[in-house]
Amino acid sequence: MATISKPKRSTDPYMVDVMIRQRDRGLILECLDSDAERAGGLITGVEKLLSLHFNKMRRALDAPLPAHIVAALGPIESRSKELADRLNPQELPVAVLRELNIPEVWDGQAWQLLTSIHVHASIALDRMKNQRSSGMHVRRYGEQLELARNDLEHQFNACRALRPDDDPEEYEGAKQEFLKICRKYLPKAPTARQPRKIKK
């Protein structure tokens, strides 16, 4: 479960292939006004498009929220500064440097790297703290759904171009039915939720 300090487990890297059920295949072909010769290719094309958007949507939904990134960066920012202060070669006794016996500590490279990490983490924290996490996954979902709908509508128009003798109302009805059927194969809409606050 995602919290303000911990994002959901990362989405598996593999692609999920969407397979349209037999009953829906027939309905889609009716919407596209397809003949038997084109049926296989049309269904395969719709399945590929649905697979693409299904996977894009599930990855977008599982991406860490700003609150998760802030929670992860906080310890990096504070501990890198603490360690940089401790490894400043100008502040360490020669005996300590000798016992560590690490060239990067002697010449200050370790101090420079840790200081750079601290500075970059601080900048990122300042930037991310101004971004709202509440409802972001719902917004991401809506954006991805709109992209999917646009591509599916384009697919419909390419497969079944509006002809002069077509009834515009029937054509639009077929398009909406096609989009409704395809929608069933995309991830369900998330519910709005507030990130759980950490107890101090």
Secondary structure by P-SEA (a helix, b strand, c coil): cccccccccccccbbbbbbbcaaaaaaaaaaacccccaaaaaaaaaaaaaaaaaaaaaaaaacccaaaaaaaaaaaaaaaaaaaaaaccccccaaaaaaacccccccaaaaaaaaaaaaaaaaaaaaaaaccccaaaaaaaaaaaaaaaaaaaaaaaaaccccccccaaaaaaaaaaaaaaaaaaccccccccccccccc
